[in-house]
Amino acid sequence: MNINSGTELSFIKSSYKKKVKKTIFTFWLLNIPMSVVLYVIYRMVIADTDYVEGNFLENVLQILDITLNLAYSFAFVLAILFCSLTIFLNTIDKIRNKFYLSLLTFIGIPSFCVVFLSIAILTDIRLYSFSSIGNLLNFSMIYLIFTMLEFLMFRRKIDRLMLRLEVSEIVDTVF
């Protein structure tokens, strides 16, 4: 083994790490506009809610429903922001190289939110306005589906990068 092959291999490994970080950043940048679009659509759905004229108590309940919708939308945007930041955990080799840990960085928190909201709806539907929490559940499920698709694309790209690294290491050891 000559000196050039050792330096070439270290160059390939550093190039691999840069490409992995670039890929993770690219998928994070893909996640942000998707999240913003979902948030805007969610707010439009909330704004399109029709309220009927009624007595004083009905008006107070409608104001409380609007406040509750705004609180849900704020929680939705915070959850999406936190979920998009967990993608950066894939920069850690131990997480990125294990399929299920990497999967959790993409869909772990959204899955928890969907399960929590589903349980909340199923256990006591009378306490919640189904339209309010139902909209939140629907948009959380849409976000979960999109991040799952994003994860599958991410794994395919990372697997191709790892395959290139392994091939270059084999070629380096043979020659």
N, C-alpha and C positions, 0 to 999 in steps of 0.2 A: 504494500500500500504506500503510495507516494504522498508527499506533503500536500500537493494540490487537491487530492481527493478529500482529505480531511477538512480543508478550508471550504471546498465546494459543498460538502455535506453540512457544515455549520451555516454556510450561506443559505442553503436550501431550507434548513430548519428555521432560521430567522425569517426567511421569506414566507414560510408557512405560517409562522406566528402572526406576521403582519397581515397576511391574507385572511386569517381567521378573525382577527380583530376588526378588519375592514368589513368582513361578512357580517359579523355581529352588529356593527354599527349600521350597516345597510339595512338589516332586518329591523333594527330599532327605528330607523328613519321611515321604513315602510309601515311600521306599527302606529306611529304618531298620526299621520294623516288619516289612516283608517279610524283611529280613535276619535279624532276631531269630527270626522264626518258622522260617525255614529252618535256622538254627543249632540251635534247640531240637529240631526234628525230626531233624536230623543226630545230635545227642547221644542222642536216644531210639533211633535205629537202632543206634548203637554200643552202647548199654546192653542192647539186646535180643539181642546176639550170644550164642549158646550155646557154652559151652565144656564139653568132656567131661573126665571124670576120667582121669588117666593117670599115667605115671611122673613122676619128678622133672624130667627133661628137657622133657617135654611141658608141665608146669606152668610152667617157666621160659619156654618159648616163648610160652605163653598170656599170661603177665605182660608179656613184651616186646610182644606184639600189642596188649594193652590200652594200654601206654605209647605205642606208635606211633599208635594211634587217637586218644589224647588229644593227641599232638603235631599230628596232622593237623587235629583240631578247632580247636586253637589257631591254626594257620596259616590255617585257613578263616575264622575270625572276624577275624583281622588283615587278610586279603585283602579281606573284605567291607567292613570299616571303611574301608580305604584306597580301595576302589572307590566307596564312597558319598561320600567327600570329594572325589573328582575331578569330581563333578557340578558343584561350585562353580566349576570352570574356565569354565563357560558364562557367568559374569558378564563375561568378557572378550569384547568385541564381535567381534573377529577370529575367535575360536573359535566363538562362538554363531552367527555369520552364515554359517559354512561347514559344510555338512551333514556331511562326513566327519570334520572335527575335532570337531564336537559329538558325533558318533556314537562317536568314540574315547573321549570323556570318560565315556560311559555303559558301553560294552562292551569297551573296549580291554584293560584288565587282566583281566577275566573271560575274554575270548577267549584271551589269552596263557596263562592258567592251564589252560584246557581243552585247548589244543594241547599244552602242556608235559606235562600228566598223560597225555594220549592217547599221546604219543610214549614216555613212560616206561613205560606199560603194554605198548605194542607192541614196544619194543626188547628188554626183558628181563622177561617176566612171571614168570620163576622167582624173581627177587629180591624181588618184592613179594607180599604177601598180597593177592590180588585183591579180597577183600572189603573190606579197609581202604582201599586206594587207589581201588578201584572205587566205593565209597560216596562218597568225596571227589569223584571225577570226575562221578558222577551228580548230586550236589548242586551242583557248580559249573556243570553244564549247565543245571540248573533255574534257578539264579540268572541265568545268561546269558540265558535265554529271558525271564524276568521283566524284566530290565533292558532288553532289546530292545523289549518291549511298552511299557515305561515311556518309552523314548526316542521311540517313535512318537507316543505321546500328547503328550510334551513338544514335539516338532517341530510338531505340529498346533496346539498352543496358542501357541507362539512365532510361527508363521507368521500366525495370526490377529491377534496383537498387532501384528506388522509391517505387515500389510495395513491395519489401522486407522490406524496412524501415517502410512503413505503416502497414504491417502485424505484424512486431515486436512491433510497438506501440500499436496496438489493442490487441495483446496477453498480453502485459505488463499491459494494463489497466484492462483487464479481470481478470488476475490472480494477 
